[in-house]
Each structure stands twice: as structure tokens, then as C-alpha cells.
């Protein structure tokens, strides 16, 4: 097997692992929100999850390094 196919396989595995961990984190947050808000509907829980994803401490501007910019970029 060539290095390129081995490298792409390793990259694919790391990406899949990262996506699985993200999914698990959201599921854990949903479970926590259901405990905190037992009368909430599925739509309300989903709104709370989205709000958490958009405003969680330490990631107010996303998870990327660098300075925040407006999107979409202006064409000036």
C-alpha cells in the first residue's frame, strides 16, 4: 500500500473520530438539557442545543484560530 493511501486512510479515520465525538457531545448536552427542562418539547430542546453551540463559553466566535470576520465577505 502506498503512503498516500495510508495517509488518506488515517486522515479519514481521524475525521470520522472527530465527527463521532462532536455527535456524542451534542447528545450529552441534549440529555443534560432534558434533565434541566423536563417539560420541554423536542423543538425547544433543539433550540437550546443550537443556542449552546452558538454561544458556548470559549467559542463565542467559533472554534477557529484568528480574528472574527463578517460573512459573507463584502466584494469591496
PDB file with one MODEL, atoms N, CA, C and O in Angstrom:
MODEL        1
ATOM      1  N   UNK A   1       0.835  -1.171   0.000  1.00  0.00           N
ATOM      2  CA  UNK A   1       0.000   0.000   0.000  1.00  0.00           C
ATOM      3  C   UNK A   1       0.885   1.241   0.000  1.00  0.00           C
ATOM      4  O   UNK A   1       1.904   1.277   0.690  1.00  0.00           O
ATOM      5  N   UNK A   2       0.508   2.248  -0.760  1.00  0.00           N
ATOM      6  CA  UNK A   2       1.323   3.458  -0.862  1.00  0.00           C
ATOM      7  C   UNK A   2       1.115   4.355   0.354  1.00  0.00           C
ATOM      8  O   UNK A   2       0.130   4.232   1.083  1.00  0.00           O
ATOM      9  N   UNK A   3       2.069   5.258   0.549  1.00  0.00           N
ATOM     10  CA  UNK A   3       1.952   6.201   1.665  1.00  0.00           C
ATOM     11  C   UNK A   3       0.737   7.102   1.520  1.00  0.00           C
ATOM     12  O   UNK A   3       0.094   7.438   2.514  1.00  0.00           O
ATOM     13  N   UNK A   4       0.414   7.499   0.283  1.00  0.00           N
ATOM     14  CA  UNK A   4      -0.719   8.392   0.054  1.00  0.00           C
ATOM     15  C   UNK A   4      -2.019   7.733   0.494  1.00  0.00           C
ATOM     16  O   UNK A   4      -2.843   8.378   1.142  1.00  0.00           O
ATOM     17  N   UNK A   5      -2.220   6.472   0.159  1.00  0.00           N
ATOM     18  CA  UNK A   5      -3.463   5.814   0.558  1.00  0.00           C
ATOM     19  C   UNK A   5      -3.486   5.556   2.056  1.00  0.00           C
ATOM     20  O   UNK A   5      -4.550   5.612   2.671  1.00  0.00           O
ATOM     21  N   UNK A   6      -2.343   5.277   2.649  1.00  0.00           N
ATOM     22  CA  UNK A   6      -2.272   5.095   4.095  1.00  0.00           C
ATOM     23  C   UNK A   6      -2.559   6.416   4.796  1.00  0.00           C
ATOM     24  O   UNK A   6      -3.310   6.449   5.772  1.00  0.00           O
ATOM     25  N   UNK A   7      -1.969   7.505   4.308  1.00  0.00           N
ATOM     26  CA  UNK A   7      -2.201   8.821   4.902  1.00  0.00           C
ATOM     27  C   UNK A   7      -3.660   9.234   4.788  1.00  0.00           C
ATOM     28  O   UNK A   7      -4.230   9.760   5.744  1.00  0.00           O
ATOM     29  N   UNK A   8      -4.274   9.003   3.626  1.00  0.00           N
ATOM     30  CA  UNK A   8      -5.674   9.398   3.466  1.00  0.00           C
ATOM     31  C   UNK A   8      -6.573   8.531   4.336  1.00  0.00           C
ATOM     32  O   UNK A   8      -7.588   9.012   4.839  1.00  0.00           O
ATOM     33  N   UNK A   9      -6.224   7.276   4.521  1.00  0.00           N
ATOM     34  CA  UNK A   9      -6.995   6.411   5.408  1.00  0.00           C
ATOM     35  C   UNK A   9      -6.908   6.869   6.850  1.00  0.00           C
ATOM     36  O   UNK A   9      -7.903   6.854   7.575  1.00  0.00           O
ATOM     37  N   UNK A  10      -5.714   7.278   7.268  1.00  0.00           N
ATOM     38  CA  UNK A  10      -5.528   7.781   8.630  1.00  0.00           C
ATOM     39  C   UNK A  10      -6.281   9.099   8.813  1.00  0.00           C
ATOM     40  O   UNK A  10      -6.895   9.328   9.856  1.00  0.00           O
ATOM     41  N   UNK A  11      -6.233   9.952   7.810  1.00  0.00           N
ATOM     42  CA  UNK A  11      -6.953  11.227   7.873  1.00  0.00           C
ATOM     43  C   UNK A  11      -8.458  10.982   7.962  1.00  0.00           C
ATOM     44  O   UNK A  11      -9.155  11.629   8.745  1.00  0.00           O
ATOM     45  N   UNK A  12      -8.946  10.056   7.165  1.00  0.00           N
ATOM     46  CA  UNK A  12     -10.368   9.735   7.176  1.00  0.00           C
ATOM     47  C   UNK A  12     -10.787   9.202   8.547  1.00  0.00           C
ATOM     48  O   UNK A  12     -11.855   9.554   9.049  1.00  0.00           O
ATOM     49  N   UNK A  13      -9.968   8.372   9.143  1.00  0.00           N
ATOM     50  CA  UNK A  13     -10.269   7.823  10.463  1.00  0.00           C
ATOM     51  C   UNK A  13     -10.290   8.934  11.516  1.00  0.00           C
ATOM     52  O   UNK A  13     -11.174   8.955  12.373  1.00  0.00           O
ATOM     53  N   UNK A  14      -9.331   9.852  11.459  1.00  0.00           N
ATOM     54  CA  UNK A  14      -9.302  10.960  12.414  1.00  0.00           C
ATOM     55  C   UNK A  14     -10.520  11.864  12.244  1.00  0.00           C
ATOM     56  O   UNK A  14     -11.103  12.315  13.230  1.00  0.00           O
ATOM     57  N   UNK A  15     -10.901  12.126  11.010  1.00  0.00           N
ATOM     58  CA  UNK A  15     -12.082  12.955  10.765  1.00  0.00           C
ATOM     59  C   UNK A  15     -13.331  12.268  11.288  1.00  0.00           C
ATOM     60  O   UNK A  15     -14.160  12.892  11.949  1.00  0.00           O
ATOM     61  N   UNK A  16     -13.465  10.979  10.990  1.00  0.00           N
ATOM     62  CA  UNK A  16     -14.631  10.232  11.462  1.00  0.00           C
ATOM     63  C   UNK A  16     -14.698  10.241  12.989  1.00  0.00           C
ATOM     64  O   UNK A  16     -15.774  10.384  13.570  1.00  0.00           O
ATOM     65  N   UNK A  17     -13.537  10.086  13.634  1.00  0.00           N
ATOM     66  CA  UNK A  17     -13.486  10.111  15.096  1.00  0.00           C
ATOM     67  C   UNK A  17     -13.915  11.477  15.627  1.00  0.00           C
ATOM     68  O   UNK A  17     -14.679  11.558  16.589  1.00  0.00           O
ATOM     69  N   UNK A  18     -13.427  12.549  15.002  1.00  0.00           N
ATOM     70  CA  UNK A  18     -13.796  13.902  15.430  1.00  0.00           C
ATOM     71  C   UNK A  18     -15.291  14.138  15.273  1.00  0.00           C
ATOM     72  O   UNK A  18     -15.924  14.719  16.155  1.00  0.00           O
ATOM     73  N   UNK A  19     -15.857  13.694  14.162  1.00  0.00           N
ATOM     74  CA  UNK A  19     -17.295  13.867  13.940  1.00  0.00           C
ATOM     75  C   UNK A  19     -18.108  13.047  14.932  1.00  0.00           C
ATOM     76  O   UNK A  19     -19.139  13.507  15.423  1.00  0.00           O
ATOM     77  N   UNK A  20     -17.648  11.833  15.227  1.00  0.00           N
ATOM     78  CA  UNK A  20     -18.331  10.992  16.219  1.00  0.00           C
ATOM     79  C   UNK A  20     -18.297  11.642  17.597  1.00  0.00           C
ATOM     80  O   UNK A  20     -19.294  11.619  18.317  1.00  0.00           O
ATOM     81  N   UNK A  21     -17.152  12.225  17.971  1.00  0.00           N
ATOM     82  CA  UNK A  21     -17.040  12.899  19.263  1.00  0.00           C
ATOM     83  C   UNK A  21     -17.948  14.123  19.331  1.00  0.00           C
ATOM     84  O   UNK A  21     -18.554  14.392  20.368  1.00  0.00           O
ATOM     85  N   UNK A  22     -18.042  14.853  18.241  1.00  0.00           N
ATOM     86  CA  UNK A  22     -18.941  16.010  18.182  1.00  0.00           C
ATOM     87  C   UNK A  22     -20.388  15.558  18.375  1.00  0.00           C
ATOM     88  O   UNK A  22     -21.139  16.159  19.145  1.00  0.00           O
ATOM     89  N   UNK A  23     -20.763  14.513  17.680  1.00  0.00           N
ATOM     90  CA  UNK A  23     -22.123  13.975  17.794  1.00  0.00           C
ATOM     91  C   UNK A  23     -22.407  13.518  19.229  1.00  0.00           C
ATOM     92  O   UNK A  23     -23.491  13.762  19.760  1.00  0.00           O
ATOM     93  N   UNK A  24     -21.436  12.862  19.845  1.00  0.00           N
ATOM     94  CA  UNK A  24     -21.605  12.399  21.214  1.00  0.00           C
ATOM     95  C   UNK A  24     -21.748  13.578  22.176  1.00  0.00           C
ATOM     96  O   UNK A  24     -22.565  13.535  23.096  1.00  0.00           O
ATOM     97  N   UNK A  25     -20.956  14.630  21.965  1.00  0.00           N
ATOM     98  CA  UNK A  25     -21.056  15.824  22.806  1.00  0.00           C
ATOM     99  C   UNK A  25     -22.430  16.466  22.711  1.00  0.00           C
ATOM    100  O   UNK A  25     -22.991  16.883  23.724  1.00  0.00           O
ATOM    101  N   UNK A  26     -22.973  16.550  21.510  1.00  0.00           N
ATOM    102  CA  UNK A  26     -24.315  17.107  21.342  1.00  0.00           C
ATOM    103  C   UNK A  26     -25.349  16.232  22.026  1.00  0.00           C
ATOM    104  O   UNK A  26     -26.266  16.749  22.663  1.00  0.00           O
ATOM    105  N   UNK A  27     -25.221  14.922  21.907  1.00  0.00           N
ATOM    106  CA  UNK A  27     -26.161  14.006  22.562  1.00  0.00           C
ATOM    107  C   UNK A  27     -26.096  14.162  24.081  1.00  0.00           C
ATOM    108  O   UNK A  27     -27.125  14.137  24.756  1.00  0.00           O
ATOM    109  N   UNK A  28     -24.897  14.320  24.611  1.00  0.00           N
ATOM    110  CA  UNK A  28     -24.749  14.513  26.052  1.00  0.00           C
ATOM    111  C   UNK A  28     -25.379  15.837  26.492  1.00  0.00           C
ATOM    112  O   UNK A  28     -26.023  15.898  27.539  1.00  0.00           O
ATOM    113  N   UNK A  29     -25.197  16.885  25.707  1.00  0.00           N
ATOM    114  CA  UNK A  29     -25.794  18.177  26.038  1.00  0.00           C
ATOM    115  C   UNK A  29     -27.315  18.097  25.960  1.00  0.00           C
ATOM    116  O   UNK A  29     -28.006  18.671  26.801  1.00  0.00           O
ATOM    117  N   UNK A  30     -27.849  17.383  24.950  1.00  0.00           N
ATOM    118  CA  UNK A  30     -29.299  17.203  24.842  1.00  0.00           C
ATOM    119  C   UNK A  30     -29.840  16.501  26.086  1.00  0.00           C
ATOM    120  O   UNK A  30     -30.865  16.906  26.634  1.00  0.00           O
ATOM    121  N   UNK A  31     -29.149  15.447  26.530  1.00  0.00           N
ATOM    122  CA  UNK A  31     -29.582  14.709  27.718  1.00  0.00           C
ATOM    123  C   UNK A  31     -29.578  15.619  28.945  1.00  0.00           C
ATOM    124  O   UNK A  31     -30.500  15.573  29.760  1.00  0.00           O
ATOM    125  N   UNK A  32     -28.542  16.443  29.073  1.00  0.00           N
ATOM    126  CA  UNK A  32     -28.464  17.376  30.195  1.00  0.00           C
ATOM    127  C   UNK A  32     -29.616  18.381  30.135  1.00  0.00           C
ATOM    128  O   UNK A  32     -30.252  18.662  31.151  1.00  0.00           O
ATOM    129  N   UNK A  33     -29.881  18.916  28.952  1.00  0.00           N
ATOM    130  CA  UNK A  33     -30.969  19.880  28.800  1.00  0.00           C
ATOM    131  C   UNK A  33     -32.320  19.248  29.097  1.00  0.00           C
ATOM    132  O   UNK A  33     -33.196  19.904  29.661  1.00  0.00           O
ATOM    133  N   UNK A  34     -32.502  17.993  28.729  1.00  0.00           N
ATOM    134  CA  UNK A  34     -33.764  17.299  29.037  1.00  0.00           C
ATOM    135  C   UNK A  34     -33.942  17.146  30.551  1.00  0.00           C
ATOM    136  O   UNK A  34     -35.055  17.266  31.064  1.00  0.00           O
ATOM    137  N   UNK A  35     -32.840  16.880  31.261  1.00  0.00           N
ATOM    138  CA  UNK A  35     -32.927  16.791  32.721  1.00  0.00           C
ATOM    139  C   UNK A  35     -33.239  18.159  33.328  1.00  0.00           C
ATOM    140  O   UNK A  35     -34.024  18.261  34.271  1.00  0.00           O
ATOM    141  N   UNK A  36     -32.624  19.201  32.786  1.00  0.00           N
ATOM    142  CA  UNK A  36     -32.827  20.551  33.310  1.00  0.00           C
ATOM    143  C   UNK A  36     -34.203  21.126  32.941  1.00  0.00           C
ATOM    144  O   UNK A  36     -34.737  21.967  33.664  1.00  0.00           O
ATOM    145  N   UNK A  37     -34.767  20.679  31.832  1.00  0.00           N
ATOM    146  CA  UNK A  37     -36.055  21.184  31.326  1.00  0.00           C
ATOM    147  C   UNK A  37     -36.969  19.997  30.998  1.00  0.00           C
ATOM    148  O   UNK A  37     -37.218  19.723  29.824  1.00  0.00           O
ATOM    149  N   UNK A  38     -37.469  19.291  32.016  1.00  0.00           N
ATOM    150  CA  UNK A  38     -38.235  18.055  31.759  1.00  0.00           C
ATOM    151  C   UNK A  38     -39.521  18.265  30.959  1.00  0.00           C
ATOM    152  O   UNK A  38     -39.993  17.336  30.304  1.00  0.00           O
ATOM    153  N   UNK A  39     -40.089  19.458  30.999  1.00  0.00           N
ATOM    154  CA  UNK A  39     -41.318  19.699  30.258  1.00  0.00           C
ATOM    155  C   UNK A  39     -41.100  20.243  28.851  1.00  0.00           C
ATOM    156  O   UNK A  39     -42.069  20.524  28.146  1.00  0.00           O
ATOM    157  N   UNK A  40     -39.863  20.395  28.434  1.00  0.00           N
ATOM    158  CA  UNK A  40     -39.568  20.997  27.125  1.00  0.00           C
ATOM    159  C   UNK A  40     -39.898  20.039  25.992  1.00  0.00           C
ATOM    160  O   UNK A  40     -39.730  18.825  26.111  1.00  0.00           O
ATOM    161  N   UNK A  41     -40.367  20.606  24.901  1.00  0.00           N
ATOM    162  CA  UNK A  41     -40.637  19.807  23.703  1.00  0.00           C
ATOM    163  C   UNK A  41     -39.322  19.522  22.975  1.00  0.00           C
ATOM    164  O   UNK A  41     -38.286  20.112  23.282  1.00  0.00           O
ATOM    165  N   UNK A  42     -39.384  18.611  22.014  1.00  0.00           N
ATOM    166  CA  UNK A  42     -38.195  18.313  21.205  1.00  0.00           C
ATOM    167  C   UNK A  42     -37.684  19.568  20.491  1.00  0.00           C
ATOM    168  O   UNK A  42     -36.477  19.791  20.407  1.00  0.00           O
ATOM    169  N   UNK A  43     -38.604  20.380  19.979  1.00  0.00           N
ATOM    170  CA  UNK A  43     -38.207  21.613  19.286  1.00  0.00           C
ATOM    171  C   UNK A  43     -37.536  22.597  20.241  1.00  0.00           C
ATOM    172  O   UNK A  43     -36.568  23.262  19.872  1.00  0.00           O
ATOM    173  N   UNK A  44     -38.045  22.689  21.458  1.00  0.00           N
ATOM    174  CA  UNK A  44     -37.432  23.582  22.441  1.00  0.00           C
ATOM    175  C   UNK A  44     -36.025  23.107  22.821  1.00  0.00           C
ATOM    176  O   UNK A  44     -35.105  23.914  22.958  1.00  0.00           O
ATOM    177  N   UNK A  45     -35.873  21.804  22.985  1.00  0.00           N
ATOM    178  CA  UNK A  45     -34.552  21.249  23.293  1.00  0.00           C
ATOM    179  C   UNK A  45     -33.595  21.530  22.137  1.00  0.00           C
ATOM    180  O   UNK A  45     -32.445  21.908  22.358  1.00  0.00           O
ATOM    181  N   UNK A  46     -34.067  21.345  20.916  1.00  0.00           N
ATOM    182  CA  UNK A  46     -33.213  21.604  19.751  1.00  0.00           C
ATOM    183  C   UNK A  46     -32.791  23.072  19.706  1.00  0.00           C
ATOM    184  O   UNK A  46     -31.641  23.377  19.391  1.00  0.00           O
ATOM    185  N   UNK A  47     -33.716  23.979  20.020  1.00  0.00           N
ATOM    186  CA  UNK A  47     -33.385  25.406  20.067  1.00  0.00           C
ATOM    187  C   UNK A  47     -32.324  25.681  21.131  1.00  0.00           C
ATOM    188  O   UNK A  47     -31.419  26.486  20.911  1.00  0.00           O
ATOM    189  N   UNK A  48     -32.433  25.016  22.282  1.00  0.00           N
ATOM    190  CA  UNK A  48     -31.440  25.193  23.347  1.00  0.00           C
ATOM    191  C   UNK A  48     -30.073  24.653  22.923  1.00  0.00           C
ATOM    192  O   UNK A  48     -29.043  25.250  23.235  1.00  0.00           O
ATOM    193  N   UNK A  49     -30.065  23.526  22.214  1.00  0.00           N
ATOM    194  CA  UNK A  49     -28.795  22.967  21.728  1.00  0.00           C
ATOM    195  C   UNK A  49     -28.147  23.928  20.741  1.00  0.00           C
ATOM    196  O   UNK A  49     -26.947  24.191  20.824  1.00  0.00           O
ATOM    197  N   UNK A  50     -28.923  24.447  19.821  1.00  0.00           N
ATOM    198  CA  UNK A  50     -28.394  25.388  18.832  1.00  0.00           C
ATOM    199  C   UNK A  50     -27.866  26.638  19.528  1.00  0.00           C
ATOM    200  O   UNK A  50     -26.794  27.134  19.179  1.00  0.00           O
ATOM    201  N   UNK A  51     -28.595  27.144  20.492  1.00  0.00           N
ATOM    202  CA  UNK A  51     -28.130  28.308  21.242  1.00  0.00           C
ATOM    203  C   UNK A  51     -26.815  28.013  21.946  1.00  0.00           C
ATOM    204  O   UNK A  51     -25.912  28.850  21.950  1.00  0.00           O
ATOM    205  N   UNK A  52     -26.699  26.834  22.538  1.00  0.00           N
ATOM    206  CA  UNK A  52     -25.456  26.432  23.202  1.00  0.00           C
ATOM    207  C   UNK A  52     -24.304  26.354  22.201  1.00  0.00           C
ATOM    208  O   UNK A  52     -23.204  26.825  22.486  1.00  0.00           O
ATOM    209  N   UNK A  53     -24.548  25.767  21.038  1.00  0.00           N
ATOM    210  CA  UNK A  53     -23.500  25.661  20.023  1.00  0.00           C
ATOM    211  C   UNK A  53     -23.022  27.032  19.559  1.00  0.00           C
ATOM    212  O   UNK A  53     -21.845  27.216  19.250  1.00  0.00           O
ATOM    213  N   UNK A  54     -23.932  27.983  19.512  1.00  0.00           N
ATOM    214  CA  UNK A  54     -23.588  29.313  19.009  1.00  0.00           C
ATOM    215  C   UNK A  54     -22.958  30.220  20.059  1.00  0.00           C
ATOM    216  O   UNK A  54     -22.302  31.201  19.707  1.00  0.00           O
ATOM    217  N   UNK A  55     -23.143  29.911  21.341  1.00  0.00           N
ATOM    218  CA  UNK A  55     -22.707  30.860  22.371  1.00  0.00           C
ATOM    219  C   UNK A  55     -21.906  30.225  23.501  1.00  0.00           C
ATOM    220  O   UNK A  55     -21.664  30.880  24.515  1.00  0.00           O
ATOM    221  N   UNK A  56     -21.491  28.980  23.357  1.00  0.00           N
ATOM    222  CA  UNK A  56     -20.823  28.332  24.492  1.00  0.00           C
ATOM    223  C   UNK A  56     -19.542  29.066  24.861  1.00  0.00           C
ATOM    224  O   UNK A  56     -18.837  29.573  23.987  1.00  0.00           O
ATOM    225  N   UNK A  57     -19.241  29.125  26.162  1.00  0.00           N
ATOM    226  CA  UNK A  57     -18.070  29.871  26.631  1.00  0.00           C
ATOM    227  C   UNK A  57     -16.782  29.373  25.974  1.00  0.00           C
ATOM    228  O   UNK A  57     -16.539  28.171  25.867  1.00  0.00           O
ATOM    229  N   UNK A  58     -15.977  30.322  25.546  1.00  0.00           N
ATOM    230  CA  UNK A  58     -14.710  29.978  24.918  1.00  0.00           C
ATOM    231  C   UNK A  58     -14.798  29.828  23.420  1.00  0.00           C
ATOM    232  O   UNK A  58     -13.771  29.728  22.749  1.00  0.00           O
ATOM    233  N   UNK A  59     -16.004  29.811  22.877  1.00  0.00           N
ATOM    234  CA  UNK A  59     -16.154  29.664  21.426  1.00  0.00           C
ATOM    235  C   UNK A  59     -17.204  30.639  20.902  1.00  0.00           C
ATOM    236  O   UNK A  59     -17.967  30.323  19.989  1.00  0.00           O
ATOM    237  N   UNK A  60     -17.228  31.813  21.489  1.00  0.00           N
ATOM    238  CA  UNK A  60     -18.227  32.799  21.086  1.00  0.00           C
ATOM    239  C   UNK A  60     -18.132  33.165  19.613  1.00  0.00           C
ATOM    240  O   UNK A  60     -19.132  33.530  18.994  1.00  0.00           O
ATOM    241  N   UNK A  61     -16.920  33.067  19.047  1.00  0.00           N
ATOM    242  CA  UNK A  61     -16.706  33.406  17.641  1.00  0.00           C
ATOM    243  C   UNK A  61     -16.369  32.162  16.824  1.00  0.00           C
ATOM    244  O   UNK A  61     -15.814  32.277  15.731  1.00  0.00           O
ATOM    245  N   UNK A  62     -16.692  30.984  17.330  1.00  0.00           N
ATOM    246  CA  UNK A  62     -16.378  29.745  16.645  1.00  0.00           C
ATOM    247  C   UNK A  62     -15.153  29.084  17.252  1.00  0.00           C
ATOM    248  O   UNK A  62     -14.597  29.570  18.237  1.00  0.00           O
ATOM    249  N   UNK A  63     -14.744  27.995  16.670  1.00  0.00           N
ATOM    250  CA  UNK A  63     -13.642  27.216  17.208  1.00  0.00           C
ATOM    251  C   UNK A  63     -12.321  27.443  16.493  1.00  0.00           C
ATOM    252  O   UNK A  63     -11.311  26.832  16.840  1.00  0.00           O
ATOM    253  N   UNK A  64     -12.322  28.304  15.512  1.00  0.00           N
ATOM    254  CA  UNK A  64     -11.110  28.506  14.721  1.00  0.00           C
ATOM    255  C   UNK A  64     -10.204  29.553  15.351  1.00  0.00           C
ATOM    256  O   UNK A  64     -10.659  30.414  16.104  1.00  0.00           O
ATOM    257  N   UNK A  65      -8.925  29.470  15.036  1.00  0.00           N
ATOM    258  CA  UNK A  65      -7.957  30.478  15.455  1.00  0.00           C
ATOM    259  C   UNK A  65      -8.122  31.701  14.572  1.00  0.00           C
ATOM    260  O   UNK A  65      -8.663  31.618  13.470  1.00  0.00           O
ATOM    261  N   UNK A  66      -7.658  32.817  15.058  1.00  0.00           N
ATOM    262  CA  UNK A  66      -7.667  34.031  14.258  1.00  0.00           C
ATOM    263  C   UNK A  66      -8.719  35.003  14.720  1.00  0.00           C
ATOM    264  O   UNK A  66      -9.399  34.783  15.722  1.00  0.00           O
ATOM    265  N   UNK A  67      -8.843  36.067  13.986  1.00  0.00           N
ATOM    266  CA  UNK A  67      -9.788  37.105  14.362  1.00  0.00           C
ATOM    267  C   UNK A  67     -11.121  36.868  13.652  1.00  0.00           C
ATOM    268  O   UNK A  67     -11.145  36.376  12.524  1.00  0.00           O
ATOM    269  N   UNK A  68     -12.226  37.217  14.306  1.00  0.00           N
ATOM    270  CA  UNK A  68     -13.533  37.058  13.659  1.00  0.00           C
ATOM    271  C   UNK A  68     -13.678  38.012  12.483  1.00  0.00           C
ATOM    272  O   UNK A  68     -13.166  39.131  12.518  1.00  0.00           O
ATOM    273  N   UNK A  69     -14.364  37.575  11.457  1.00  0.00           N
ATOM    274  CA  UNK A  69     -14.657  38.419  10.299  1.00  0.00           C
ATOM    275  C   UNK A  69     -16.136  38.283   9.972  1.00  0.00           C
ATOM    276  O   UNK A  69     -16.785  37.312  10.362  1.00  0.00           O
ATOM    277  N   UNK A  70     -16.656  39.261   9.258  1.00  0.00           N
ATOM    278  CA  UNK A  70     -18.051  39.199   8.809  1.00  0.00           C
ATOM    279  C   UNK A  70     -18.163  38.224   7.657  1.00  0.00           C
ATOM    280  O   UNK A  70     -17.243  38.097   6.849  1.00  0.00           O
ATOM    281  N   UNK A  71     -19.288  37.538   7.581  1.00  0.00           N
ATOM    282  CA  UNK A  71     -19.523  36.610   6.495  1.00  0.00           C
ATOM    283  C   UNK A  71     -20.914  36.800   5.977  1.00  0.00           C
ATOM    284  O   UNK A  71     -21.823  36.949   6.793  1.00  0.00           O
ATOM    285  N   UNK A  72     -21.158  36.806   4.697  1.00  0.00           N
ATOM    286  CA  UNK A  72     -20.184  36.626   3.632  1.00  0.00           C
ATOM    287  C   UNK A  72     -19.309  37.865   3.476  1.00  0.00           C
ATOM    288  O   UNK A  72     -19.670  38.975   3.864  1.00  0.00           O
ATOM    289  N   UNK A  73     -18.151  37.619   2.893  1.00  0.00           N
ATOM    290  CA  UNK A  73     -17.204  38.702   2.682  1.00  0.00           C
ATOM    291  C   UNK A  73     -17.790  39.729   1.724  1.00  0.00           C
ATOM    292  O   UNK A  73     -18.465  39.373   0.759  1.00  0.00           O
ATOM    293  N   UNK A  74     -17.528  41.005   1.997  1.00  0.00           N
ATOM    294  CA  UNK A  74     -18.011  42.039   1.070  1.00  0.00           C
ATOM    295  C   UNK A  74     -17.129  42.042  -0.164  1.00  0.00           C
ATOM    296  O   UNK A  74     -15.970  41.630  -0.109  1.00  0.00           O
ATOM    297  N   UNK A  75     -17.669  42.499  -1.262  1.00  0.00           N
ATOM    298  CA  UNK A  75     -16.923  42.485  -2.525  1.00  0.00           C
ATOM    299  C   UNK A  75     -16.240  43.818  -2.789  1.00  0.00           C
ATOM    300  O   UNK A  75     -16.050  44.189  -3.948  1.00  0.00           O
ATOM    301  N   UNK A  76     -15.866  44.549  -1.739  1.00  0.00           N
ATOM    302  CA  UNK A  76     -15.225  45.855  -1.947  1.00  0.00           C
ATOM    303  C   UNK A  76     -13.741  45.740  -2.023  1.00  0.00           C
ATOM    304  O   UNK A  76     -13.052  46.746  -2.195  1.00  0.00           O
TER     305      UNK A  76
ENDMDL
END
